[in-house]
Amino acid sequence: MTPFLDTPAEPPLQRASAARRILRDRRALAGTVFLAVLTVAAIFAPWLAPFDPNAMDYMMLEEPSPTHPLGVDDLGRDLFSRIVHGARVSLFVGLVTVAVALVLGVAMGIVAGYFRGWADTLIMRYIDLQWAFPNILIAVYLVAVFGTGLLNVIVAISLAYLDDFARVARGMTLSVKEEQYVAAARAVGCSDWRIMGRHILPNIAAPVIVLATVSVSNAILAEAVLSFLGLGVSADTPTWGLILSDARSFVSRAWWLGVFPGLAIMLTVLSINFLGDALRDVLDVRESRGVS
């Protein structure tokens, strides 16, 4: 891999070519469009939703209609409004938890791979211990310890998923630290922290970016599972998992209560995965050409 800091800046033509490769992928294009629409809907949910998501009405379990396009739940609440507001929580939790897990996990992985010795042993034994348990089980346990609430859910999911980033960062660091430009930087007196920040980190960015993209979908699923189990945010905050949890008792009587939030989760996760696959292909091509 050619060192990021020792290569010329990526020409606009190459950036445009990478964007075109993504846009030519129909699945990635469809996923990008869906995510863009979902993001806009989440941001402007208070204005797009026709009703207050928690407003109750005497018309209960009403099927989809022009007034309520996705139907009404057992408390008379508009399902479309609740799903749109739930998108805000899901996207926010997905992005923030992955950002936190990425920063912590990559930092741990680089330190472990670069210094080796006791730092590597200590960090990787912790990662191995966490690796022995499913991430969602760790998140459930942490929420049970910390308590419910948006902040606790973010902390729990972030800690549960940082091991993936640590392993990838460590493995890439072990390879990159042996490159000649790292040895040259060490020879001219660059500090270890400067080498890690300016020479190693940029050159392990590609796989980390792909992993981060996929991890967003995992975080969204984790939040939905926690909310479904009653371990998520407060009950007055609509989330997709909470809407599914409320629908359990009415599966045979009101099909729309479970179908529409389930579709929202499925389409969001698929769209993120399609985009992640396209990014992986583009970054792999760029690496093979010595761009990154």
C-alpha positions as CSV (number, residue, x, y, z in Angstrom):
1,M,0.0,0.0,0.0
2,T,1.4,3.4,-0.9
3,P,1.6,5.8,2.0
4,F,-1.2,8.2,2.1
5,L,1.0,11.2,3.1
6,D,3.7,10.5,0.6
7,T,1.3,10.4,-2.4
8,P,-0.1,13.4,-4.3
9,A,-3.6,14.5,-3.4
10,E,-6.3,12.5,-5.1
11,P,-7.2,14.3,-8.3
12,P,-10.8,15.4,-8.8
13,L,-11.1,13.1,-11.7
14,Q,-10.3,10.1,-9.6
15,R,-12.8,11.2,-6.9
16,A,-15.4,11.6,-9.7
17,S,-14.6,8.2,-11.0
18,A,-15.1,6.6,-7.6
19,A,-18.4,8.3,-7.3
20,R,-19.5,7.1,-10.7
21,R,-18.6,3.5,-9.8
22,I,-20.8,3.8,-6.7
23,L,-23.7,5.3,-8.8
24,R,-23.4,2.6,-11.4
25,D,-24.1,0.0,-8.7
26,R,-27.9,-0.1,-8.8
27,R,-28.2,-1.6,-5.3
28,A,-25.8,1.1,-3.9
29,L,-27.7,3.8,-5.7
30,A,-31.1,2.6,-4.4
31,G,-29.7,2.3,-0.9
32,T,-28.2,5.8,-1.1
33,V,-31.5,7.3,-2.3
34,F,-33.5,5.5,0.4
35,L,-31.1,6.6,3.1
36,A,-31.1,10.2,1.9
37,V,-34.9,10.3,1.9
38,L,-35.0,8.6,5.4
39,T,-32.5,11.1,6.7
40,V,-34.5,14.1,5.4
41,A,-37.6,12.6,6.9
42,A,-35.9,12.1,10.3
43,I,-34.5,15.6,10.4
44,F,-37.9,17.2,9.5
45,A,-40.1,14.7,11.3
46,P,-41.8,17.3,13.5
47,W,-43.0,19.0,10.2
48,L,-43.5,16.0,8.0
49,A,-45.5,13.9,10.5
50,P,-49.2,14.7,10.3
51,F,-49.8,13.9,14.0
52,D,-48.1,14.0,17.3
53,P,-46.5,10.5,17.6
54,N,-47.9,10.1,21.2
55,A,-51.3,11.7,20.6
56,M,-54.0,9.2,21.3
57,D,-57.5,9.0,19.7
58,Y,-60.6,7.0,20.3
59,M,-60.2,5.3,16.8
60,M,-58.0,2.3,17.7
61,L,-56.5,-0.4,15.5
62,E,-57.7,1.4,12.4
63,E,-56.5,0.0,9.1
64,P,-54.4,2.1,6.7
65,S,-56.5,4.9,5.2
66,P,-56.0,8.3,3.5
67,T,-56.0,10.0,6.9
68,H,-53.7,7.4,8.4
69,P,-51.7,5.9,5.6
70,L,-50.0,3.3,7.8
71,G,-52.9,2.7,10.1
72,V,-53.4,3.4,13.8
73,D,-52.2,1.4,16.8
74,D,-54.1,0.1,19.8
75,L,-54.0,3.5,21.6
76,G,-55.2,5.5,18.5
77,R,-51.7,6.8,17.7
78,D,-50.8,7.4,14.0
79,L,-48.3,4.8,12.9
80,F,-46.7,6.8,10.1
81,S,-45.9,9.6,12.6
82,R,-44.4,7.2,15.1
83,I,-42.3,5.5,12.4
84,V,-41.0,8.8,11.1
85,H,-40.1,10.0,14.6
86,G,-38.6,6.6,15.3
87,A,-36.2,7.1,12.4
88,R,-34.6,10.0,14.3
89,V,-33.8,7.7,17.2
90,S,-32.5,4.8,15.1
91,L,-30.3,6.9,12.8
92,F,-29.0,9.0,15.7
93,V,-28.1,5.9,17.8
94,G,-26.6,4.2,14.8
95,L,-24.3,7.0,13.8
96,V,-23.3,8.1,17.3
97,T,-22.6,4.6,18.7
98,V,-20.5,3.7,15.7
99,A,-18.5,7.0,15.9
100,V,-17.8,6.3,19.6
101,A,-16.9,2.7,19.0
102,L,-14.7,3.6,16.0
103,V,-12.7,6.2,18.0
104,L,-12.2,3.9,21.0
105,G,-11.7,0.7,19.0
106,V,-9.2,2.2,16.5
107,A,-7.2,3.9,19.2
108,M,-6.9,0.6,21.1
109,G,-6.1,-1.4,18.0
110,I,-3.3,1.0,16.8
111,V,-1.8,1.2,20.3
112,A,-1.8,-2.6,20.6
113,G,-0.4,-3.2,17.1
114,Y,2.2,-0.5,17.2
115,F,3.7,-1.0,20.7
116,R,3.0,-4.7,21.1
117,G,4.4,-6.1,24.4
118,W,2.3,-5.6,27.5
119,A,0.0,-3.1,25.8
120,D,-0.9,-5.6,23.1
121,T,-1.4,-8.3,25.7
122,L,-3.6,-6.3,27.9
123,I,-5.8,-4.8,25.2
124,M,-6.2,-8.0,23.2
125,R,-7.0,-10.1,26.2
126,Y,-9.9,-7.7,26.9
127,I,-10.9,-7.9,23.3
128,D,-10.7,-11.7,23.3
129,L,-12.9,-11.8,26.4
130,Q,-15.5,-9.5,24.7
131,W,-15.2,-11.5,21.5
132,A,-16.4,-14.6,23.3
133,F,-19.9,-13.2,23.8
134,P,-22.4,-12.0,21.2
135,N,-22.4,-8.2,20.9
136,I,-26.1,-7.9,21.5
137,L,-25.8,-9.9,24.7
138,I,-23.1,-7.6,25.9
139,A,-25.3,-4.6,25.1
140,V,-28.3,-6.1,26.9
141,Y,-26.1,-6.8,30.0
142,L,-24.6,-3.2,30.0
143,V,-28.1,-1.6,29.7
144,A,-29.3,-3.8,32.5
145,V,-26.3,-2.5,34.6
146,F,-26.4,1.2,33.5
147,G,-30.2,1.4,33.2
148,T,-32.4,2.5,30.3
149,G,-32.3,5.8,28.5
150,L,-30.9,7.1,25.3
151,L,-27.4,7.9,26.7
152,N,-27.1,4.5,28.4
153,V,-28.1,2.8,25.2
154,I,-25.5,4.6,23.2
155,V,-22.8,3.8,25.8
156,A,-23.8,0.1,25.9
157,I,-23.9,-0.4,22.1
158,S,-20.6,1.5,21.7
159,L,-18.8,-0.6,24.2
160,A,-20.3,-3.8,22.8
161,Y,-19.1,-3.1,19.2
162,L,-15.7,-1.5,19.7
163,D,-13.9,-4.9,19.6
164,D,-14.6,-5.2,15.8
165,F,-12.8,-1.9,15.2
166,A,-9.9,-2.8,17.6
167,R,-9.2,-6.1,15.8
168,V,-9.2,-4.6,12.3
169,A,-7.1,-1.6,13.4
170,R,-4.6,-3.9,15.1
171,G,-4.2,-6.2,12.2
172,M,-3.7,-3.4,9.7
173,T,-1.3,-1.6,12.1
174,L,0.9,-4.8,12.3
175,S,1.2,-4.7,8.5
176,V,1.6,-0.9,8.0
177,K,4.2,-0.4,10.8
178,E,6.7,-2.5,8.8
179,E,6.5,-0.2,5.7
180,Q,9.6,1.7,4.8
181,Y,8.0,5.2,5.2
182,V,7.3,4.3,8.9
183,A,10.9,3.3,9.4
184,A,12.0,6.5,7.7
185,A,9.8,8.6,9.9
186,R,11.2,6.9,13.0
187,A,14.7,7.4,11.7
188,V,14.3,11.2,11.4
189,G,13.1,11.4,14.9
190,C,9.3,11.5,14.7
191,S,7.6,10.5,17.9
192,D,5.5,7.3,18.2
193,W,2.3,9.2,18.5
194,R,3.1,11.3,15.5
195,I,3.8,8.2,13.4
196,M,0.6,6.6,14.6
197,G,-1.5,9.7,13.8
198,R,0.1,10.8,10.5
199,H,1.4,7.7,8.9
200,I,-0.5,4.7,10.3
201,L,-4.0,6.0,10.8
202,P,-4.5,7.4,7.3
203,N,-3.3,4.1,5.8
204,I,-5.7,1.9,7.7
205,A,-8.7,4.1,7.0
206,A,-10.2,2.2,4.0
207,P,-11.1,-1.1,5.9
208,V,-12.2,1.0,8.9
209,I,-14.6,3.0,6.8
210,V,-16.2,-0.1,5.3
211,L,-16.5,-1.6,8.8
212,A,-18.0,1.6,10.1
213,T,-20.6,1.6,7.4
214,V,-21.7,-2.0,8.1
215,S,-21.6,-1.4,11.9
216,V,-24.2,1.4,11.6
217,S,-26.8,-1.2,10.5
218,N,-25.7,-3.5,13.3
219,A,-26.1,-0.6,15.8
220,I,-29.6,0.1,14.5
221,L,-30.6,-3.5,14.9
222,A,-29.1,-3.5,18.4
223,E,-31.2,-0.5,19.4
224,A,-34.3,-2.1,17.9
225,V,-33.7,-5.3,19.9
226,L,-33.1,-3.4,23.1
227,S,-36.3,-1.3,22.6
228,F,-38.2,-4.5,21.7
229,L,-37.1,-6.0,25.0
230,G,-38.0,-2.9,27.0
231,L,-34.4,-1.9,27.6
232,G,-34.1,1.0,25.3
233,V,-35.1,4.6,25.6
234,S,-38.1,5.8,27.6
235,A,-41.6,4.6,26.6
236,D,-42.7,8.0,25.5
237,T,-40.0,8.1,22.8
238,P,-41.2,6.2,19.7
239,T,-38.6,3.9,18.3
240,W,-38.9,1.1,15.7
241,G,-38.1,-1.6,18.2
242,L,-40.7,-0.2,20.7
243,I,-43.4,0.0,18.0
244,L,-42.7,-3.7,17.1
245,S,-42.9,-4.6,20.8
246,D,-46.3,-2.9,21.1
247,A,-47.5,-4.9,18.0
248,R,-46.8,-8.3,19.6
249,S,-50.2,-8.6,21.1
250,F,-52.1,-7.7,17.9
251,V,-50.3,-9.7,15.3
252,S,-53.5,-11.6,14.2
253,R,-55.8,-8.5,14.5
254,A,-53.7,-5.7,13.1
255,W,-51.1,-6.8,10.6
256,W,-49.9,-3.3,9.8
257,L,-48.6,-2.7,13.3
258,G,-45.7,-5.1,12.8
259,V,-45.2,-5.0,9.1
260,F,-44.5,-1.3,8.5
261,P,-41.9,-0.8,11.3
262,G,-40.3,-4.2,10.3
263,L,-40.1,-3.0,6.7
264,A,-38.5,0.3,7.9
265,I,-35.8,-1.6,9.8
266,M,-35.2,-4.1,7.0
267,L,-34.9,-1.5,4.2
268,T,-32.6,0.7,6.3
269,V,-30.3,-2.2,7.1
270,L,-30.3,-3.4,3.5
271,S,-29.6,0.1,2.2
272,I,-26.6,0.6,4.5
273,N,-25.2,-2.8,3.6
274,F,-25.6,-2.1,-0.1
275,L,-23.7,1.2,0.4
276,G,-21.0,-0.6,2.5
277,D,-20.5,-3.2,-0.2
278,A,-20.1,-0.5,-2.9
279,L,-17.6,1.4,-0.7
280,R,-15.6,-1.8,-0.1
281,D,-15.4,-2.5,-3.9
282,V,-14.3,1.1,-4.6
283,L,-11.7,1.3,-1.9
284,D,-10.3,-2.1,-2.9
285,V,-9.9,-0.9,-6.4
286,R,-8.2,2.3,-5.3
287,E,-5.9,0.4,-3.0
288,S,-4.9,-2.0,-5.8
289,R,-4.0,1.0,-7.9
290,G,-2.0,2.6,-5.2
291,V,-4.3,5.5,-4.6
292,S,-5.0,5.2,-0.9
